Amino acid sequence: MRPDTSAVKKIAIPRTVWALGFVSLFMDLSSELVHALLPVYLVTTMGMSVAALGVLEGAAEATAMIVKVFSGAISDWLGRRKGLLLLGYGLAALTKPLFPLAGTPAVVVTARLLDRVGKGIRGAPRDALVADVAPPEIRGACFGLRQSMDTIGAFLGPSLAVGLMFWFADHIRTVLWFAVVPAFIAIGLIAFGIHEPDHTTAQRTFRSPLHWRALREFPARYWFVVVIGATFTLARFSEAFLVLRAQQTGLDIAWIPGVMVVMSLTYALSAWPVGILSDRLNRRLLLATGMVLLIAADLLLGMGKSVRSVFIGVAVWGLHMGFTQGILAAMVSETSPATLRGTAYGVFNLVGGVCMLLASVIAGALWERFGASVTFLAGAALVVVPLCLCWYTPRPTTWQT
């Protein structure tokens, strides 16, 4: 049964979850400042095709998700998460100067991929650490808080990019330098602000998550969550396509980062409240709601032609993220063995990474051949599959650990 709501209100979110939230905030501020300008930078300034951009974005996100499978397993084996967090966030911070220094698309591509490798190294250990310290009664709220703070950074980054683009007269290279400082602030917060709980390592043995003996330790309900996440990811593609869609409406280049501002704002405002609701309500209903919101966003972006309709679609896209990402993370935690949580997140993201690569490559190809409208409408059609699967997920009583 669900925990009593009065008990949920009395339990405080652990300090480590707050610290991880601020780390995510500063690193996402840095990354999204870059990401908000990168599609236009590559397509308009450096002459990259939209299809090539789709391959890059798909490969970048897939790289991050695939690397998570190994970092998650290693963190389970070590019984420690902080070292991998420092490595992953540190690598991402070191790539930030490469973007403004780049003279060719190859350098930007390299920096983008290395940045995502860093994301992959830190992702599964970070989620596993949240699961380690979060009381079961407020696990959804803990994941929602971290996701919201991450998304506040994703809101602040493009907002800063808009202001700096006006200040520096659309000089993208100069603006990109401002991504360096917040990235290194995140490193400092990890080093001095995060304290992980003691782990008993004597009974921990390293198992490759790709080995069948390790895979069979996960229950069927975990694999069902993986299937839902995979089919859902196939229906989503990189937010770079949102930026390009806005550019098609004739939006001034200085305002282009506003797309990510709007998306991140609705994402940030919804993720934590939805996480709190998920501790009280049926998570299947909230997850299905998020998928319906994605369908609505795709329809708005595919059929709308004005700046207003595009921005409304982007706002709804952000809402769908707030309704789904934290809930999926909580469901992975609750359907996997406690000693293999890092591996569980790694496997989940490995499958999702492959699907993200396919989704973005297909979206880029559709965009080049048929245009933006067909790309978004195809995405809306694909969402129907995971939406139907939602109603067959395990009942809430089986999610609890």
C-alpha positions in Angstrom: 0.0 0.0 0.0 1.0 3.6 -0.4 2.6 5.3 2.7 0.3 7.4 4.8 0.4 11.0 3.6 0.8 12.4 7.1 4.0 10.4 7.5 5.3 11.6 4.2 5.0 15.2 5.3 7.1 14.7 8.4 10.1 13.2 6.6 12.7 15.7 5.5 14.6 15.4 2.2 18.2 14.4 3.0 21.0 16.9 2.7 22.8 14.8 0.1 19.7 15.0 -2.2 19.8 18.8 -1.9 23.5 18.9 -2.6 23.1 16.7 -5.7 20.3 19.0 -6.8 22.6 22.1 -6.6 25.4 20.2 -8.5 22.8 19.4 -11.2 21.7 23.0 -11.3 25.1 24.4 -11.9 26.2 21.8 -14.4 23.0 22.1 -16.3 23.2 25.8 -16.4 26.6 25.4 -18.0 25.5 22.6 -20.4 22.3 24.2 -21.5 23.9 27.5 -22.2 25.9 25.7 -24.7 23.2 23.4 -25.9 20.7 26.3 -26.5 23.1 27.8 -29.1 24.7 24.6 -30.5 22.2 23.7 -33.2 22.2 27.1 -34.8 26.0 27.3 -34.3 26.5 24.1 -36.2 23.8 24.4 -38.9 23.9 28.1 -39.6 27.5 29.1 -38.8 29.4 25.9 -39.6 27.2 24.5 -42.4 26.2 21.1 -40.9 23.1 19.5 -42.3 20.0 18.8 -40.2 20.4 15.1 -40.9 24.0 15.2 -39.6 22.9 17.2 -36.6 20.3 14.5 -35.9 23.0 11.8 -36.0 25.3 13.9 -33.7 22.5 14.6 -31.1 21.4 11.0 -31.2 25.0 9.7 -30.8 25.7 12.2 -28.0 22.7 11.2 -26.0 23.2 7.5 -26.7 26.8 7.8 -25.6 25.7 9.2 -22.3 23.1 6.5 -21.7 25.3 3.6 -22.9 28.2 4.7 -20.6 25.8 4.7 -17.7 25.6 0.9 -17.8 29.2 0.5 -17.0 29.5 3.3 -14.4 26.4 2.0 -12.6 27.9 -1.5 -12.4 31.2 -0.1 -11.2 29.5 2.0 -8.5 27.7 -1.2 -7.2 31.0 -3.1 -7.2 32.9 -0.3 -5.3 30.0 0.4 -3.0 30.9 4.1 -3.5 29.4 6.7 -5.8 31.2 10.0 -5.2 34.4 9.2 -7.0 32.5 8.4 -10.2 30.5 11.6 -9.8 33.7 13.7 -9.6 35.1 11.9 -12.7 31.9 12.4 -14.7 31.2 16.0 -13.8 35.0 16.8 -14.1 35.2 15.5 -17.6 32.1 17.5 -18.6 33.7 20.7 -17.0 36.9 20.2 -18.9 35.1 20.1 -22.3 33.4 23.4 -21.9 36.4 25.6 -23.1 36.5 23.5 -26.3 33.2 24.8 -27.6 34.3 28.5 -28.0 37.8 27.5 -29.0 36.6 25.2 -31.9 37.6 26.1 -35.4 35.9 23.2 -37.2 32.7 21.2 -36.6 35.0 18.2 -35.8 36.2 19.9 -32.6 32.6 20.7 -31.6 31.5 17.2 -32.2 34.4 15.8 -30.1 33.6 18.2 -27.3 29.9 17.3 -27.4 30.6 13.6 -27.3 33.2 13.9 -24.5 30.7 16.0 -22.5 28.1 13.2 -22.9 30.6 10.6 -21.8 31.0 12.6 -18.6 27.2 12.7 -18.3 27.1 8.9 -18.7 29.8 8.3 -16.1 27.9 10.3 -13.5 24.3 9.5 -14.3 23.7 6.1 -12.9 25.8 6.5 -9.8 24.0 9.8 -9.0 20.6 8.3 -9.4 21.7 5.3 -7.3 23.0 7.6 -4.6 19.6 9.4 -4.5 18.0 6.0 -4.1 20.5 5.0 -1.4 19.8 8.0 0.8 16.1 8.6 0.0 13.5 7.3 2.5 11.1 5.0 0.7 8.1 7.1 1.8 9.4 10.2 -0.1 11.4 8.6 -2.8 9.3 10.2 -5.6 9.7 13.6 -4.0 13.5 13.1 -3.7 13.9 12.3 -7.4 11.5 15.0 -8.3 13.5 17.6 -6.3 16.8 16.7 -7.9 15.1 16.7 -11.4 13.5 20.1 -10.7 16.8 21.7 -9.6 18.6 20.1 -12.6 15.9 21.8 -14.8 16.2 25.1 -13.0 19.8 25.1 -14.2 18.5 24.2 -17.7 16.2 27.3 -17.4 18.9 29.6 -16.2 21.5 28.5 -18.9 19.4 29.5 -22.0 18.1 32.6 -20.1 21.7 33.7 -19.6 22.5 32.9 -23.2 19.6 35.2 -24.4 20.9 38.1 -22.3 24.5 37.5 -23.3 23.7 37.2 -27.0 22.1 40.7 -26.9 25.0 42.1 -24.8 27.7 40.7 -27.2 25.8 41.4 -30.4 25.1 37.7 -31.3 28.8 36.7 -31.0 28.3 33.1 -30.1 31.9 32.2 -29.3 32.1 34.9 -26.6 28.9 33.8 -25.0 30.0 30.1 -24.9 32.9 31.1 -22.6 30.4 31.9 -19.8 29.6 28.1 -19.6 33.0 27.4 -18.0 32.6 28.9 -14.5 29.3 27.2 -13.3 30.7 23.8 -14.5 33.6 24.1 -12.1 31.4 25.4 -9.3 29.6 22.0 -9.6 32.9 20.2 -9.1 33.5 22.1 -5.9 30.0 21.2 -4.6 30.7 17.5 -5.1 34.1 17.6 -3.4 32.9 19.4 -0.3 29.1 19.1 -0.1 28.3 15.5 -0.8 28.7 12.8 1.9 27.5 9.3 0.9 26.3 6.7 3.4 28.5 3.9 4.5 28.3 0.8 2.3 29.1 -2.8 3.2 31.4 -3.9 0.4 32.3 -7.4 1.7 29.3 -9.0 0.0 29.5 -6.9 -3.2 30.8 -8.7 -6.3 31.2 -7.1 -9.7 28.9 -8.4 -12.4 28.8 -7.2 -15.9 25.3 -5.9 -16.5 25.4 -7.5 -19.9 26.0 -11.0 -18.4 22.9 -13.2 -18.3 23.6 -14.2 -14.7 23.4 -10.6 -13.6 20.4 -9.8 -15.8 18.3 -12.6 -14.4 18.5 -11.1 -10.9 16.2 -8.4 -12.0 12.5 -9.2 -11.6 10.0 -9.2 -14.5 8.4 -5.9 -13.3 11.8 -4.2 -13.7 12.1 -5.3 -17.3 8.6 -4.1 -18.0 9.7 -0.6 -16.9 12.7 -0.9 -19.2 10.4 -1.7 -22.1 8.2 1.3 -21.3 11.2 3.6 -21.1 12.6 2.2 -24.4 9.5 2.6 -26.4 8.9 6.1 -24.9 12.4 7.1 -25.9 11.9 6.0 -29.4 9.0 8.5 -29.6 11.2 11.3 -28.3 14.1 12.9 -30.0 16.7 15.6 -29.2 15.5 19.0 -28.1 17.8 20.4 -30.8 14.9 19.9 -33.1 12.8 22.2 -31.0 15.4 24.9 -31.5 15.5 24.4 -35.3 11.6 24.5 -35.4 11.6 27.8 -33.7 14.2 29.1 -36.1 11.9 28.2 -39.0 9.3 30.6 -37.7 11.8 33.5 -38.3 12.7 34.0 -34.7 15.7 36.3 -34.2 18.9 34.4 -33.4 19.3 36.2 -30.1 15.9 34.8 -29.0 16.6 31.2 -30.1 17.8 30.1 -26.6 14.4 31.2 -25.3 13.1 27.9 -26.6 15.1 26.0 -24.0 14.2 28.6 -21.4 10.5 27.9 -21.9 10.9 24.2 -22.0 13.1 24.1 -18.9 10.8 26.4 -16.9 7.7 24.2 -17.4 9.9 21.1 -16.7 11.3 22.6 -13.5 7.9 23.8 -12.2 6.3 20.4 -12.8 9.0 17.8 -11.8 9.0 18.3 -8.0 5.2 18.6 -7.6 4.7 15.6 -9.8 7.3 13.7 -7.8 5.4 14.5 -4.6 2.1 13.5 -6.1 3.6 10.2 -7.2 4.2 9.3 -3.6 0.5 9.6 -3.0 -1.1 8.6 -6.3 -0.8 5.8 -8.9 2.4 6.4 -10.8 0.9 4.8 -13.9 -1.7 7.5 -14.2 0.9 10.3 -13.9 3.3 8.6 -16.4 0.4 8.2 -18.9 -0.5 11.9 -18.4 3.1 12.8 -19.4 2.8 10.7 -22.5 -0.5 12.4 -23.5 1.3 15.7 -23.0 4.0 14.6 -25.4 1.4 13.8 -28.0 -0.1 17.3 -27.5 3.4 18.9 -27.8 4.1 17.1 -31.0 0.8 18.1 -32.6 1.4 21.7 -31.7 4.9 21.7 -33.0 4.0 19.7 -36.1 0.8 21.7 -37.1 1.6 25.1 -35.7 3.3 27.7 -38.0 3.6 30.7 -35.7 6.1 31.6 -33.1 3.3 31.5 -30.5 2.2 28.0 -31.4 5.8 26.7 -31.3 6.5 28.2 -27.9 3.2 26.7 -26.5 4.3 23.3 -27.9 7.7 23.7 -26.4 6.1 24.6 -23.0 4.0 21.4 -23.2 7.1 19.4 -24.1 8.6 20.6 -20.9 5.6 19.5 -18.9 5.8 16.0 -20.4 9.4 15.8 -19.2 8.3 16.8 -15.7 5.6 14.2 -15.6 7.8 11.3 -16.8 11.5 11.5 -16.0 11.4 11.5 -12.2 8.7 8.9 -12.2 10.6 6.5 -14.4 13.7 6.9 -12.2 11.6 6.1 -9.1 10.1 3.1 -10.8 13.5 1.7 -11.7 14.6 2.1 -8.1 11.5 0.4 -6.7 11.7 -2.6 -9.1 15.4 -3.4 -8.8 17.5 -5.1 -6.1 19.0 -2.6 -3.7 22.5 -4.0 -4.2 22.3 -3.6 -8.0 20.6 -0.2 -8.3 23.5 1.4 -10.1 23.5 -1.5 -12.6 19.7 -1.2 -12.9 20.0 2.4 -13.9 22.8 1.6 -16.2 20.9 -1.1 -18.1 17.8 1.1 -18.2 19.9 3.9 -19.8 21.8 1.5 -22.1 18.5 0.5 -23.7 17.3 4.1 -23.7 20.5 5.2 -25.3 20.2 2.9 -28.3 16.6 4.1 -28.7 17.6 7.7 -28.4 20.2 7.3 -31.2 17.6 5.6 -33.4 15.0 8.3 -32.6 17.2 11.3 -33.4 18.7 9.7 -36.6 15.2 8.9 -37.9 14.0 12.4 -36.9 16.9 14.0 -38.8 16.2 11.9 -41.9 12.4 12.7 -41.8 13.2 16.4 -41.4 15.5 16.4 -44.4 13.1 14.5 -46.6 9.6 15.4 -45.5 10.0 18.5 -43.3 9.5 19.4 -39.7 5.7 18.8 -39.6 6.0 15.1 -40.6 8.8 14.6 -38.1 6.7 15.8 -35.1 3.5 14.1 -36.2 5.4 10.8 -36.6 6.7 11.3 -33.0 3.1 11.8 -31.8 2.0 8.5 -33.5 4.8 6.5 -31.8 3.9 7.7 -28.3 0.7 5.6 -28.6 2.8 2.4 -28.0 4.2 3.3 -24.5 1.0 5.0 -23.6 -0.9 1.7 -24.1 1.8 -0.2 -22.2 1.4 2.1 -19.2 -1.9 0.4 -18.2 -0.1 -3.0 -17.9 2.7 -1.8 -15.6 2.9 -3.5 -12.1 0.4 -2.3 -9.5 1.7 0.3 -7.0 1.8 -2.3 -4.2 4.5 -4.2 -6.2 6.7 -1.2 -6.7 7.6 -0.7 -3.1 10.9 -2.1 -1.8 
